């Protein structure tokens, strides 16, 4: 794997080049394990100060949370993965629309062409590579649709179902832990296919659906409601876990997992299944439950 800083993929200012270049040198997994420990440690006044500072700096709206008082959270991770109050994210109509699984920003949206997914200007990566090398699974999405959704630090960090689905498999793909912010995504080739990720594959009324939960530096772990914490531990090979037959289907809007610290979700749909909502373009802000697409038929 070529870990050199790209020279010609996009114009970057000197501070941006230093920011991206430093990430190639940092012990990404060690720093993320340290963050995992820090965010789960009860530090009393220090925890409360960290939460209040974070809320102020990033403009977090705690009025939407089940627990609106920063001092009520025992750890930083409890705050970061906070639940929202009932009704804070209603599901858009019609009831068969595919809704956003997260709060965030549309980083990229479009169609998978010749097995390739657009990342940024002049950059793309392979769908097969993204999902861990499974040729058969990747073939279901060739010619289909994708949406890359970036979660900023201020956002709600639980992940929900875009539509009704039954879990088929969970795939843990080891990798690097580059930042997934727009600057890094524009500069690091194949970023989302290089970072550690968890691929959740569902059977739905529209065909197979995959949600790729992409890890990043300082993302202490990724969790799902059916398996609990999946990352860390560290792994060197792709691990595929078939779903239990007695696992009930998850309904549209149901929680399926969470990021412990922020990252990106990539949604994959098969060809002929959906059409993106008009006007939904890169840079658009979305909220969990907002309609992203309608069935193609």
C-alpha angles and dihedrals in degrees: 000000000000109000098176119125107259115249105197109021095100140345112265132181117240094258090050092050090050091048093051095039092052090058091064089058102041122097090245099183094043091052091047092051088051090051089048089058096042096050092052097046119102105231100164110208092016091055091049091048092049092050095047091047092049092049091051098043097045099033097239113188104222093174086084094055127096086233110040099176113089092207091061094070112092094202137020091245091055087057095043094051093041121157120238125236119263112284096014091121110033116187116250121239146276094066093227094055118115108243133203113270093209148022109256148085128303102245094180135346133183143085134319107245121193088344093303129123122204114239106170140324107321093358136100140149138207122269090217090053091048095056095046104272100296103150095189094050093045091053090064090063101041106120090012133113134276137186125191111205121193121205114210120208092260094055131102104263105205119104124223138192116272090207140345112302146158116225114246102175145340118221123196111202116190120219149121126316107227118162111267097211117128095262093055093041089055093049109036113073115233090359098164092045091050101048123084110268146172117225115204112195120197137182110227139170087263095051130262117349127191129197112194112202105202119206124217140184110298091016094131094197147331120235136191127198092237101045106023117216113009102171129079120044101098118243133182099201136049111268119203118195117192115219120251114253091230094056106116120233118263117238126229107279095019117135113258103172149321145234116236091216121357137302145128139296122207115200118204125193130179124253117279093016105100145011119213119244110265113260094022102134140154110293095031116135116231136183129213107273096027113131112257101172146357128225111275096232 
